[in-house]
Amino acid sequence: MALEADNIQNIQEMKTGSVVLKVQPLNKKEQCNLQYLTVERDSYAASGEFFWDGKCVNGKADGLGRIFMKTDSGDIEQLVEYTDNQKLMNVYWIYDRKDKKIYSGHAEIDLDEKTQFGYFRTVESSKADLFFTDFLETKDVTYVYRYSQDSSFEEYTKAYCALENNQRKCFNISTLLKPDLEKISFTTSLDNEKPKAIGYVSESNPLNPEKKAVKLITEKGNVTTQNEEFPPEYLTYIKETNNEIKNRVSYVPQAVTLSESKIADYTGKACSVTAVDFMPLEEYLKICE
């Protein structure tokens, strides 16, 4: 599995160190130092505008509140809680305005050690079903389990990612499961672009075992052989990876429950606000819906 190892190594070599931005929220007249963890190559965050609707204690953002970050790549809101004299930052809710996605869960960020570990869930709706994405994000790898409410769709992905030219570049190991399709693939991807397959791609139909294909995709093109088996060592590797993903994201429901509790604590006060001076009130109150 040298091809996969080489791609993982390339991503790991691209990784840069984490940095803590220290900014003064633009809507605060008093000193209210706000800390935000990002990576060295994230020029969007470094040049972004920050707003904070929480308390300021001894010149620092403190307690539960929302960070509003406006950047050239889009606007993001986060419900966070600063504790222990701003050594810890807990994130409970994220709204990406550009993608119109809401993430609920819990990430714990140690601002001294510059580390983070977080479980989140996002929900998408279609005419026929709901699709859930549960994921664990760590410094080195992201584990993703996407599935439908009626259990007719499952997708397991282990992603190794780094930032390149302000874009998230990933090498992904994925398994897609449907009643009539099982697809195993290795892909590379950039933000907002369709993943590109690399290495082995296996497609089979559980309802028709004779209908299967294995492709080996190289830089020179596609080599396809019908009715061949995926290399046994790859199958073992994929099964172990999928079990690892399922185990890793098993804590997402607990994180979502904590998120819901913190949102309730926050909206109990924030939803009675009648005016804000840094954004339209109706946008500010969307978290109350």
ABEGO torsion letter per residue (X at the ends): XAAAAAAAAAAAAABBBBBBBBBBBAABABBBBBBBBBBAABAAAAABBBBBABBBBGGBBBEBBBBBBBBAAEBBBBBBBBBGGGABBBBABBBBAAAGBBBBEBBBBBAAAGBBBBBBBBBBBBAABBBBBBBBBBAABBBBBBBBAAGABBBBBBBBBBBBGGBBBBBBBBBBBBAABBBBBBBBBBBGBBBBBBEBBBBBBAABAABBBBBBBBAAEBBBBBGBBBBAAAAAAAAAAAAAAAAAAAAAAAAAAAAAAAAAAAAAAAAABABBAABBAAAAAAAAX
